[in-house]
Amino acid sequence: MPERMLRPGIITSTAVNSLTWPEEVFYRRLMSVVDDYGRFDGRDSILRANLYPLQLDHVSDSDVGKWKVAVANAGLVRIYFVNEPDVGKQKADCANAGLVRVKEFIEVVKFNQRTRGKPKWPPPVDGDSPQPAATRRDSPPYAYAEAHAKTKGRRQAAATRPPRKKPPAMPEIPRELGDEFARHWAKWLAHRREKKQPVTPTMAASQLADCAAVGEETAIAIIEHTISSGWQGLRGADGRTLHETAKSCAQSDTLNFTPPTPEEIEALKQEAP
C-alpha cells in the first residue's frame, strides 16, 4: 500500500473538526485504504472489514454506515453508485425494477495524492449528485439500493417460510335444521363478526349440535333473543344458555322413554326378515 501524506491543514479544518471522535477516526482510517484517486468500495461491511480489522467485535456495519454518512455530510467524502457488469443477476433485478445504480463506492474529496497508476475503483458516473445531498438516506441513490435490498430480503424470507396452513372449514348445518334456521344462523355469524369475536369452527360445531338437540324453532328463538340483546353467547329468554337448554332436552327425552312391551317385541321379531 502506498504511503499517504497527511497535510497539517487537517488539524484546523472546519469540516474535520465538526466531526465526532468516531467519525474522525473513520475518516482518517479511510484515507489509509483508498487508492491513489481517493476511492474505495463503499459498502458498509467492506469498509468495516478493511478499516477495523482488529475491532470487528466492537464496530458494527450500522456504525460504519452512520459515520460514513456523517463524514459525507461534512463534505469530506462523496458517496456514489455505479452499475457494474460483474453483479450478474442483481443487475438484471435492478434493471427490471428501474434501479440502475447497484454498487456503492466512496471517494475522498480533495485527496490530492500523487497518482502512480490506474484507479482500482470506478469513477463517479455522470449525473451523480454532489455531496452532501447525495448522502442523505432519502436521496435516489440510497433509496434505490435500499428498495432493492428490502425486496430481495422479502423474496428470501418468502422462499424459506413454511406454507401457511388453511384454516379449518366451518361445519355443515345438520339436516334436521331447515332453511329458515340457516338464515338465522348466518345472521348469528354476522353478529359475532361485528362484535369482532367471530365464531370458530370448533365453537360452531358445538353450537350446531346443541341447536339440533333443542329443535329448529327453539334454536331460532334463542338466536333472535341473543342478537336483539347484543350478547355474544347464545342464551334464551328464560336465562339459560343454549347448551343448558340442549342438556335439559336430552334429560327430558331420557325420562320420557317407555320401554316396549313383550307383545311389541314379539311383533317386531315377526316383521324382521
N, C-alpha and C positions, 0 to 999 in steps of 0.2 A: 504494500500500500504506500503510495507516495506521501511525503511529508507535507503538512499543511502549514501555512503561515497565518498566524492569528495577529492581526494588527491591533495596536493599543487602543484604537478608537472604539473597540467593542466594549471597553470598560465604561466609557462615558456616553455610550449610545442610549438615546432616549427610548428607542424601541426595545432594546435588550433589558434595560432597567425597569421597563413596565411589566416584565415577566415575573412570575413567582419562581422560587428556587427550583422546583421540579421542572418547570417549563424551560428555564435557562439551561439546566443540565441536559435536558433533551436536545436543545438547540446546539449546544457545544458538542455533544456526542455525535449528533447528526453530521456535523462538519468533518468528523473523522472517517465517515464511511462513504460519503458521496463521491462520485467520480470527479474528474478534472473540471467538469462543467457544472458541478454542484447538484447533480441529480441522483436519485435513488428510488428504489421500489417504495411506493407509498402505502402499502398495506400495513395495517397495524401489527399483525402477527410477525411479519418480516422485520419491521422496524424494531419490535421488541426483542427478537432473537439476536439481531445484529448490534443493537445499541446497549443492551443489558444482558450479555451472555452469562454473567455470574450472578445476576439478580432476578432470575426468572421467577423465583418464589415470592418476590416482593413487588414485582411490577406486572400488571395485567395488561391485556390488549386494550381494555377500555381506558386505562390510564394513559397509554401511549396515544390513543385517538384523541383524548381530551387535550393533552399537551400539544399535539400536532396542530389542532385547530386554533389553540390559543397563540401559538407561535406564528401561524399563518395570518391570523387577525392582526397581529402586531406588524405585519408587513415584512417579516424576515424570511419567510419561505413561501413558496407557491405550490398549491396542490392542483394537479391536473389529471385528466383521464385520456387514455389512448386506446383505440380499438386495435388490438394486436392479432395477427393471424394465428398465433400458436395457442389460442384459448379454445379452439375447437367448438364443441357443442355449445359452450357458454356463449360464444359469439353468435351462433345461429339463434339461440333462445332470445338473446337480447335484440337481435335484428327483427325477429318476429314480433316482439313486444314493443318495437320502436325505441329500444335502448341501444345507443350507438357507442357509448363510452363504457368500456367494461373493465379496464385495468387502471389502477391508481398509481400515480407517481408523485414525487415531491422534489422540489428544486429550491436550493438556497438562493435567495435574491442577492445580487451583487457579490457573488462568490469571489470573483477577481483572483483566481489562482492560475498559475501557468498551465496551459493545456499541453499534454505530452502525447496525445493520440486521439483516436476516435472515441466518441462518447459511448459508455456502456448502456445507457438508458435512453429511450427515445425522447426527443424534444416535445414541448407542448404543441398540440395541433392548432391550426388556425381556428380562431373563434372562441378559444378558451377565455373565460372572463378573467380580468386582472384581479390580483389579491387586494384587499381581503375578501371581497364579495363572494368569490368562488368557493371559499372555505365554509360558508355558512351551511348548516345542515339542511336548510330548506332550499338551497340553490339546486339547479338542474343536475350538475354532476353527481352530488351526493344523493339527490332524490332518485336518479336513475339507478345508481348502484344499489341503494338500499331497497328499492322496489324489486329489483331482480333478486336480491338475497332473500327477501321475505317470501317471494313467490317460490323460489327454489326450496326454501325451508318447509313451506306448506306442502309442496309436492312430495318431499321426502317423508314428512310426517304422515301424509295420507297413504303412502305406499307401505309403511310399516305398521299402520294402525289396524288392529283386527276388525273384521267386518262387524257392523252393528247387528245385533240380534233383533229380529222383527218382534214387535210387541204382540202378546197373545191376543187372539181374536175374541170378540165378545160372544158369549154363549147364545144359542138359539132359544127363542121363546118356546116353551112347552106347547105341544099340540092342543092340550085341553084349554089353553087360553087363546081366545079368538082375536079377530082383527080389531075389535074395539079396545081390548086390553093393549094390543100392540101400539095403538095411537097414544094411549095414556102412558105407556112405558117410554115411548120416545119423548114425551113431554117431561117425564121424570129425569131422564138422562140429560136433557137440555137444561133443566132446572139446576142440576148439580154442576154442570159446566159453567153456568152463570155465577154460581157460588164459588167458582174456582176450586171445587172439590169433586172432580169427575169420578164417576163410578168405575171402579176397576173391574176387569173380567172376573176375578175371584169373588168380589162382592156381588156382581151381577148374577153369577150362578147361584149364590146362596139366596138372594132376594127372589129370583125367579122360582126357585124351588118352594120357598115359603108362599109365594103368590099362587102357585099351583095347588098348594095344600089348603089354602083358605078359600079358593074358588075365584072365578073371574070377577063376579060382582063385588065381593068384599075387597079384593085386591084393588080394583079401580077406585072404590070409595076411600081406601086408605091413601092411595097415591094423590087423589084430588085434595083430601084434607091436609096432607103434608105440604103440598105445593102452596095451597092457599094460606097456610100458616107460616110459610117461609122457613120451614125446618129443613135440616139436612138428612135426618134419619126418618124412615117410614114409620109413621105412628097413626093409629086410628083415632076417631073421635072419643072413644072410651078411654084413651090414655095409654093403651097397650101398644107395644111395638109390633111390627109385622111378624117378627119371629115368635113373640109371645102368643100372638093370635093363632099362628100356624101350629104351635105346640099344643095349644088348647084344643084346636080342632082335631088333632091326632089323638089326644087323650079321649075326647068325646066319642070318636069313632070306635076306639077300643072298648069303651064302656058299653056302647050300644050294640056290640056284636052278640048275636044269638047263634049258638051252635046248631047245626042241622039235627033233626030228629032221626031215629033209626030208619023210619019209613022213607025219609028223604034220601038218606044214604043208599038204601037198597034200590030206590028208583034211579039214582044216578049211576049205580053199577050196571043196571039193566040197559040204560041208554048208551053206555060206553060200548064201542065196537069190540 
